[in-house]
């Protein structure tokens, strides 16, 4: 594409001094706005579907409708702009497809903050009224990031701009969900997920930011039921011990071989739990004896499945202790931690406290400490999807530059966990699942079912447990 005419006066050739009033210095404001308006009016960014040129397309990584551009966006969009303009100049039929993401959690948080200023919660106004408020906010404020992209000079095909909650895209999300479900790649199950007690929703692994923090390592006595001794357990989260269902040692750790098969008395709760052997135990961490809390730790969860251990959840979705936590029921999890440590100290069960620096997961949106929690959610099986991506790099069809990052890529892809896609929010794509009240059948359908295919029942309620299917974004630090 070559443009030789000044948009303000198309018959006058542009001069090198354009934008230099009095030749005192370059003033970009008038020049950039004038040229951009000219480009848009002439339709120079629009890809012609009837063109015979070779197609070249870029779909913009959709920025969140809630926010403003930052330096990462500026670099990212500059690189895309260079590529798309180069292909236009080569005569290719070039499409740079723009759009914005509804950013379910972030956008809902913005509107909930506005409600709090009125002394209201989303439950006070109800789902329909709340969603309408979010749409109203989007209409009023959602154009900021598009205006910023235009100010940068990005040559997107704005005639094709889309929003992730547009009807066409919403239908596409439902279609893809159903296809993956039919292929056995989407399932609903009970698993340890990342839970934000403030946002009151599940998060995917990619939505959790890990920060190094100064913490503590509490060493706690677990008396043997036989009365012949004790084991010392080290933990960074003493409040979760109320949900312990075993303690574990490494099967090759000679220090504890004689203890296998015995039982200990769980402090405070007085519950008898077994001593088991499992290779996931790090013999070098703490004392070599770890507590097993299947409902509040992903590794403990897997260990519990291997040993058929009970799963006792002691922390509620709001971050307070459940009735299963005994006398600490109703306390905030961190207040419980302080009070529990005091009780252990009074009862002579606290051996020592060590300073300990470790990574703590927090919500990417509100920075609240995330709680690993057993929950029923919807997941995508990632291993079958990761395998073709691994092969593409192994065979050289896709190159990672510089090549040293291949190791990081392979480690990520080969250790990837199933992706939790359900969110407990009101703003977003709703999961197309219904549950039959008479028989409990789960029905995943592209259209609203009229009857249960299993029992023929016509009483069905729309899924209320997992409302938001949000398309996650790959974070910037990932390959």
C-alpha positions as CSV (number, residue, x, y, z in Angstrom):
1,X,0.0,0.0,0.0
2,X,1.4,3.4,-1.0
3,X,-0.3,6.7,0.0
4,X,1.1,9.9,-1.5
5,X,-1.6,12.4,-0.8
6,X,-2.2,14.5,2.3
7,X,-5.6,13.6,3.8
8,X,-6.4,17.2,4.5
9,X,-5.8,18.3,0.9
10,X,-5.6,15.3,-1.3
11,X,-4.4,17.3,-4.3
12,X,-1.3,18.5,-2.5
13,X,1.6,16.2,-2.0
14,X,2.7,15.5,1.5
15,X,5.8,17.4,2.5
16,X,8.6,16.4,4.8
17,X,7.8,19.4,7.1
18,X,4.2,18.1,7.7
19,X,3.7,18.3,11.5
20,X,6.4,20.8,12.0
21,X,4.6,24.1,12.9
22,X,7.2,26.8,12.6
23,X,9.8,24.0,12.2
24,X,10.3,24.2,16.0
25,X,9.7,20.5,16.7
26,X,7.6,17.6,15.6
27,X,4.0,17.8,16.8
28,X,2.4,14.3,16.3
29,X,-1.1,15.1,17.4
30,X,-2.6,16.7,14.4
31,X,-0.6,14.7,11.9
32,X,-1.3,11.2,13.3
33,X,-5.0,11.9,13.9
34,X,-5.4,13.3,10.4
35,X,-3.6,10.5,8.6
36,X,-5.4,7.8,10.6
37,X,-8.8,9.3,9.7
38,X,-7.7,9.4,6.1
39,X,-6.7,5.7,6.2
40,X,-10.0,4.6,7.7
41,X,-12.1,6.7,5.3
42,X,-10.4,5.2,2.4
43,X,-10.9,1.7,3.8
44,X,-7.2,0.9,3.5
45,X,-7.3,-1.6,6.4
46,X,-10.2,-3.6,5.1
47,X,-9.6,-7.0,3.7
48,X,-11.6,-7.7,0.5
49,X,-13.2,-11.1,0.6
50,X,-13.3,-11.1,-3.2
51,X,-9.6,-10.5,-3.6
52,X,-7.5,-12.9,-5.5
53,X,-4.4,-12.1,-3.5
54,X,-2.8,-14.6,-1.2
55,X,-4.6,-14.5,2.2
56,X,-2.6,-13.4,5.2
57,X,-4.5,-13.2,8.6
58,X,-3.7,-12.2,12.1
59,X,-6.3,-12.5,14.9
60,X,-5.5,-10.0,17.5
61,X,-5.0,-11.4,21.0
62,X,-8.1,-9.7,22.4
63,X,-7.3,-7.1,25.1
64,X,-9.6,-7.0,28.2
65,X,-12.5,-4.6,27.7
66,X,-11.9,-3.4,31.3
67,X,-8.5,-2.0,30.9
68,X,-6.0,0.3,29.2
69,X,-3.0,-0.6,27.1
70,X,0.4,-1.0,28.7
71,X,3.9,-1.3,27.3
72,X,3.4,-5.0,26.6
73,X,0.4,-4.2,24.4
74,X,2.4,-1.5,22.6
75,X,5.2,-3.9,21.7
76,X,2.8,-6.7,20.8
77,X,0.7,-4.6,18.5
78,X,3.6,-2.9,16.9
79,X,5.0,-6.2,15.8
80,X,1.7,-7.3,14.4
81,X,1.3,-4.0,12.6
82,X,4.7,-4.3,11.0
83,X,3.8,-7.8,9.7
84,X,0.3,-6.9,8.4
85,X,1.5,-3.7,6.6
86,X,4.4,-5.6,5.0
87,X,2.0,-8.2,3.6
88,X,-0.4,-5.4,2.3
89,X,2.5,-3.8,0.5
90,X,3.3,-7.2,-1.1
91,X,-0.2,-7.3,-2.5
92,X,-1.5,-10.1,-0.2
93,X,-5.2,-10.0,1.0
94,X,-4.2,-9.1,4.5
95,X,-6.7,-9.2,7.4
96,X,-5.8,-8.1,11.0
97,X,-8.9,-9.1,12.9
98,X,-9.6,-6.9,15.9
99,X,-11.7,-7.6,19.0
100,X,-12.0,-7.3,22.8
101,X,-12.4,-9.9,25.5
102,X,-15.2,-9.6,28.0
103,X,-12.8,-10.5,30.8
104,X,-15.4,-12.1,33.0
105,X,-13.8,-11.9,36.5
106,X,-12.2,-8.5,35.9
107,X,-15.3,-6.9,34.5
108,X,-17.6,-8.4,37.1
109,X,-15.2,-7.0,39.8
110,X,-15.4,-3.5,38.4
111,X,-19.2,-3.5,38.5
112,X,-19.3,-5.2,42.0
113,X,-17.1,-2.3,43.3
114,X,-19.6,0.2,41.9
115,X,-22.4,-1.7,43.6
116,X,-20.6,-1.7,47.0
117,X,-20.5,2.1,46.7
118,X,-24.3,1.9,46.8
119,X,-24.3,-0.5,49.7
120,X,-25.4,-3.4,47.4
121,X,-24.1,-6.8,46.3
122,X,-24.8,-8.6,43.1
123,X,-27.1,-10.9,45.1
124,X,-29.1,-7.9,46.2
125,X,-29.9,-6.8,42.6
126,X,-30.2,-10.3,41.1
127,X,-28.6,-12.0,38.1
128,X,-30.6,-10.3,35.3
129,X,-30.3,-6.8,36.7
130,X,-26.6,-7.3,37.5
131,X,-25.8,-8.5,34.0
132,X,-27.6,-5.5,32.5
133,X,-25.5,-3.2,34.7
134,X,-22.4,-4.9,33.3
135,X,-23.6,-4.4,29.8
136,X,-24.3,-0.7,30.6
137,X,-20.8,-0.3,32.0
138,X,-19.3,-2.0,28.8
139,X,-21.3,0.4,26.6
140,X,-20.0,3.4,28.5
141,X,-16.4,2.5,29.1
142,X,-15.6,-0.4,26.8
143,X,-14.3,1.7,24.0
144,X,-11.2,3.0,25.8
145,X,-8.8,0.3,24.7
146,X,-10.0,0.5,21.0
147,X,-9.4,4.3,21.0
148,X,-5.9,3.6,22.4
149,X,-5.2,1.1,19.7
150,X,-6.2,3.5,17.0
151,X,-4.0,6.2,18.6
152,X,-1.1,3.8,18.3
153,X,-1.8,3.6,14.6
154,X,-2.8,0.0,14.5
155,X,-4.1,-1.0,11.0
156,X,-6.8,-3.4,12.1
157,X,-9.9,-4.1,9.9
158,X,-12.2,-2.2,12.2
159,X,-15.2,-3.0,10.0
160,X,-14.9,-6.6,11.4
161,X,-14.4,-5.7,15.0
162,X,-15.8,-8.3,17.4
163,X,-16.5,-8.7,21.1
164,X,-16.3,-12.1,22.8
165,X,-19.9,-12.0,23.9
166,X,-21.3,-11.1,20.5
167,X,-24.0,-13.6,19.5
168,X,-21.8,-15.3,16.8
169,X,-18.9,-15.8,19.1
170,X,-21.1,-17.0,22.0
171,X,-22.6,-19.6,19.6
172,X,-19.1,-20.7,18.6
173,X,-18.1,-21.2,22.3
174,X,-21.2,-23.4,22.9
175,X,-20.5,-25.3,19.7
176,X,-16.8,-26.0,20.6
177,X,-17.8,-26.9,24.2
178,X,-20.2,-29.5,22.9
179,X,-17.8,-30.9,20.4
180,X,-15.1,-31.3,23.0
181,X,-17.6,-32.9,25.4
182,X,-18.8,-35.3,22.7
183,X,-15.1,-36.2,22.0
184,X,-14.5,-37.0,25.7
185,X,-12.2,-34.0,26.1
186,X,-14.4,-32.1,28.5
187,X,-15.6,-33.6,31.7
188,X,-17.1,-32.6,35.1
189,X,-15.5,-34.0,38.2
190,X,-14.3,-33.4,41.7
191,X,-10.7,-32.2,41.8
192,X,-8.4,-29.8,43.6
193,X,-8.8,-26.4,42.0
194,X,-7.5,-22.9,42.7
195,X,-10.2,-21.0,44.6
196,X,-10.3,-17.3,45.2
197,X,-12.2,-16.6,48.5
198,X,-12.7,-12.9,47.5
199,X,-13.8,-13.4,43.9
200,X,-15.7,-16.6,45.0
201,X,-14.7,-18.4,41.9
202,X,-12.4,-21.1,40.6
203,X,-9.3,-20.1,38.7
204,X,-7.2,-21.9,36.2
205,X,-3.5,-22.5,36.9
206,X,-2.7,-19.7,34.5
207,X,-4.8,-17.2,36.6
208,X,-2.7,-17.8,39.7
209,X,0.4,-15.7,40.2
210,X,3.1,-17.2,42.5
211,X,5.1,-14.8,44.7
212,X,8.0,-15.6,47.0
213,X,7.1,-14.6,50.6
214,X,8.6,-14.9,54.0
215,X,6.6,-17.4,55.9
216,X,7.0,-20.0,58.7
217,X,7.4,-23.7,59.0
218,X,5.6,-25.0,62.1
219,X,6.8,-28.4,63.5
220,X,4.0,-30.2,65.3
221,X,3.8,-33.4,67.4
222,X,1.5,-36.1,66.2
223,X,1.4,-38.7,69.1
224,X,1.3,-42.4,68.2
225,X,-2.0,-44.0,69.2
226,X,0.0,-46.8,70.8
227,X,1.5,-44.3,73.3
228,X,5.0,-45.3,72.4
229,X,6.2,-42.2,70.8
230,X,5.3,-39.5,68.2
231,X,6.2,-38.2,64.8
232,X,7.0,-34.6,64.0
233,X,5.2,-33.0,61.1
234,X,6.4,-29.8,59.5
235,X,3.8,-27.6,57.6
236,X,3.4,-24.1,56.2
237,X,-0.4,-24.2,56.6
238,X,-1.3,-25.5,60.1
239,X,-5.0,-24.6,59.7
240,X,-5.4,-27.3,57.1
241,X,-4.2,-30.0,59.6
242,X,-7.8,-30.1,60.8
243,X,-8.6,-31.9,57.6
244,X,-5.7,-34.4,57.7
245,X,-6.6,-38.0,57.0
246,X,-3.0,-39.5,57.1
247,X,0.6,-38.7,57.6
248,X,3.1,-39.9,55.0
249,X,6.8,-40.9,54.8
250,X,8.9,-41.9,51.8
251,X,8.9,-45.7,51.4
252,X,12.7,-45.8,51.3
253,X,13.3,-43.6,54.3
254,X,14.8,-46.0,56.9
255,X,14.1,-43.6,59.7
256,X,10.4,-44.4,59.7
257,X,10.2,-47.9,58.4
258,X,9.1,-49.3,61.8
259,X,6.2,-46.8,62.0
260,X,4.5,-47.9,58.8
261,X,1.0,-49.3,59.5
262,X,0.8,-47.6,62.9
263,X,-1.7,-44.8,63.6
264,X,-1.3,-41.3,65.1
265,X,-3.8,-39.1,67.0
266,X,-4.5,-35.9,65.0
267,X,-3.9,-33.0,67.4
268,X,-6.9,-30.9,68.4
269,X,-9.3,-33.1,66.5
270,X,-8.5,-36.3,68.3
271,X,-9.0,-38.3,65.1
272,X,-6.9,-41.5,64.5
273,X,-5.2,-41.4,61.1
274,X,-2.7,-43.9,59.5
275,X,1.0,-43.6,58.8
276,X,1.4,-44.4,55.1
277,X,4.4,-44.7,52.7
278,X,4.3,-42.7,49.4
279,X,7.1,-41.8,47.0
280,X,5.8,-38.2,46.6
281,X,7.2,-37.3,50.0
282,X,10.3,-35.2,49.9
283,X,12.7,-36.8,52.4
284,X,14.7,-33.5,52.6
285,X,11.8,-31.2,53.4
286,X,11.1,-30.5,57.1
287,X,11.3,-33.7,59.1
288,X,10.6,-36.1,56.3
289,X,7.1,-36.7,57.6
290,X,4.3,-34.8,55.9
291,X,0.6,-34.3,56.7
292,X,-1.8,-35.5,54.1
293,X,-4.9,-33.3,53.5
294,X,-6.6,-34.6,50.3
295,X,-9.2,-31.8,50.2
296,X,-6.7,-28.9,50.3
297,X,-3.6,-29.8,48.4
298,X,-3.2,-31.2,44.8
299,X,-0.4,-33.6,45.7
300,X,-2.2,-34.8,48.8
301,X,-5.3,-35.2,46.7
302,X,-3.5,-37.6,44.3
303,X,-1.9,-39.4,47.3
304,X,-5.3,-39.8,48.9
305,X,-6.7,-41.4,45.7
306,X,-3.8,-43.9,45.7
307,X,-4.4,-44.9,49.3
308,X,-8.2,-44.5,49.4
309,X,-8.1,-41.8,52.0
310,X,-11.2,-39.8,53.2
311,X,-11.4,-36.2,51.8
312,X,-12.3,-33.8,54.6
313,X,-12.9,-30.2,53.5
314,X,-12.3,-27.7,56.4
315,X,-12.2,-24.3,54.6
316,X,-15.4,-22.9,53.0
317,X,-15.6,-20.9,49.8
318,X,-15.5,-17.6,51.7
319,X,-12.3,-18.5,53.4
320,X,-13.9,-19.3,56.7
321,X,-13.6,-22.6,58.5
322,X,-16.3,-25.2,58.1
323,X,-18.1,-27.2,60.8
324,X,-15.7,-30.0,60.0
325,X,-13.0,-27.8,61.6
326,X,-14.5,-28.4,65.0
327,X,-14.1,-25.5,67.5
328,X,-12.7,-23.3,64.8
329,X,-15.8,-23.3,62.7
330,X,-16.7,-19.9,61.4
331,X,-13.2,-18.3,61.9
332,X,-11.3,-16.8,59.0
333,X,-8.6,-19.2,57.8
334,X,-5.7,-16.9,58.9
335,X,-7.3,-16.1,62.3
336,X,-7.8,-19.9,62.7
337,X,-4.1,-20.4,62.0
338,X,-3.0,-18.0,64.7
339,X,-5.5,-19.4,67.3
340,X,-4.6,-23.0,66.4
341,X,-0.9,-22.4,66.8
342,X,-1.6,-20.9,70.2
343,X,-3.6,-24.0,71.2
344,X,-0.8,-26.3,70.0
345,X,1.7,-24.3,72.0
346,X,-0.5,-24.5,75.2
347,X,-0.9,-28.3,74.8
348,X,2.9,-28.8,74.3
349,X,2.4,-30.0,70.7
350,X,4.3,-27.2,69.0
351,X,7.9,-28.2,68.8
352,X,9.4,-25.2,67.0
353,X,8.8,-22.5,64.4
354,X,11.3,-21.9,61.6
355,X,11.5,-19.0,59.2
356,X,10.7,-20.3,55.7
357,X,10.6,-18.5,52.4
358,X,8.3,-20.1,49.8
359,X,6.0,-19.3,46.8
360,X,2.5,-18.4,47.7
361,X,-0.3,-18.4,45.0
362,X,-2.5,-15.4,44.7
363,X,-5.4,-14.4,42.5
364,X,-4.1,-12.6,39.4
365,X,-7.0,-10.1,39.7
366,X,-7.3,-9.2,43.3
367,X,-4.1,-10.6,44.9
368,X,-6.0,-12.6,47.5
369,X,-4.1,-15.7,48.6
370,X,-5.6,-18.6,46.6
371,X,-6.9,-21.6,48.5
372,X,-6.4,-25.1,46.9
373,X,-9.8,-26.7,47.4
374,X,-11.7,-29.8,46.5
375,X,-14.5,-28.8,44.2
376,X,-16.8,-30.1,41.5
377,X,-15.9,-28.2,38.3
378,X,-15.7,-28.6,34.5
379,X,-12.3,-29.5,33.0
380,X,-10.6,-29.9,29.7
381,X,-8.3,-32.9,29.3
382,X,-5.0,-31.3,28.3
383,X,-2.7,-34.3,27.6
384,X,-4.4,-35.3,24.3
385,X,-4.4,-31.7,23.2
386,X,-0.8,-31.1,24.2
387,X,0.6,-34.1,22.3
388,X,0.2,-32.6,18.7
389,X,1.8,-29.4,20.0
390,X,4.8,-31.3,21.3
391,X,5.2,-33.2,18.1
392,X,5.0,-30.0,16.0
393,X,8.1,-28.6,17.8
394,X,9.9,-32.0,17.9
395,X,9.6,-32.5,14.1
396,X,10.5,-28.9,13.3
397,X,7.2,-27.8,11.8
398,X,7.2,-25.1,14.4
399,X,10.4,-23.4,15.6
400,X,11.0,-21.7,18.9
401,X,13.5,-18.9,18.7
402,X,15.9,-18.9,20.5
403,X,16.0,-22.7,20.6
404,X,17.0,-22.7,24.3
405,X,13.3,-22.0,25.2
406,X,12.3,-25.4,23.8
407,X,13.2,-27.0,27.1
408,X,10.8,-24.7,29.0
409,X,8.1,-25.4,26.4
410,X,8.5,-29.1,26.6
411,X,8.5,-29.1,30.4
412,X,5.3,-27.0,30.4
413,X,3.5,-29.1,27.8
414,X,4.5,-32.5,29.3
415,X,3.5,-31.6,32.8
416,X,0.4,-29.7,32.0
417,X,-2.6,-30.3,34.2
418,X,-6.2,-30.6,33.1
419,X,-7.6,-27.1,32.6
420,X,-10.4,-25.9,34.9
421,X,-12.8,-23.9,32.7
422,X,-15.8,-23.3,34.9
423,X,-16.2,-20.0,36.8
424,X,-18.7,-19.2,39.6
425,X,-19.6,-15.8,38.1
426,X,-22.6,-14.2,36.4
427,X,-20.8,-12.3,33.5
428,X,-19.6,-14.6,30.7
429,X,-20.6,-17.6,28.6
430,X,-22.8,-20.0,30.4
431,X,-21.9,-23.6,30.3
432,X,-24.5,-25.4,28.1
433,X,-25.3,-28.1,30.8
434,X,-28.6,-29.0,32.4
435,X,-29.3,-31.5,35.2
436,X,-32.4,-33.7,35.4
437,X,-34.0,-33.4,38.8
438,X,-35.6,-36.9,38.8
439,X,-32.5,-39.0,37.8
440,X,-29.6,-36.6,38.1
441,X,-28.5,-37.0,34.5
442,X,-26.2,-34.3,33.1
443,X,-27.2,-33.0,29.7
444,X,-24.8,-31.1,27.5
445,X,-26.6,-29.7,24.5
446,X,-26.3,-27.0,21.8
447,X,-30.0,-26.2,22.4
448,X,-32.1,-26.1,25.6
449,X,-33.3,-29.7,26.2
450,X,-37.0,-30.3,26.4
451,X,-36.8,-33.7,28.1
452,X,-34.2,-35.9,29.8
453,X,-32.8,-38.5,27.3
454,X,-32.2,-41.0,30.2
455,X,-35.5,-41.0,32.1
456,X,-37.8,-38.9,29.9
457,X,-38.3,-36.4,32.7
458,X,-39.3,-32.9,31.7
459,X,-38.2,-31.2,34.9
460,X,-34.7,-29.8,34.3
461,X,-33.0,-26.9,35.9
462,X,-30.3,-24.8,34.3
463,X,-26.8,-25.3,35.6
464,X,-26.4,-23.0,38.6
465,X,-23.1,-24.4,39.9
466,X,-20.6,-23.4,37.2
467,X,-21.9,-20.4,35.3
468,X,-19.0,-18.8,33.5
469,X,-17.0,-20.5,30.7
470,X,-14.2,-18.0,30.2
471,X,-11.7,-18.2,27.4
472,X,-8.4,-18.0,29.4
473,X,-5.5,-16.0,28.0
474,X,-2.0,-17.3,27.9
475,X,-0.1,-15.2,30.3
476,X,2.8,-13.1,29.0
477,X,5.5,-15.1,30.8
478,X,4.5,-18.3,29.0
479,X,5.9,-19.5,25.7
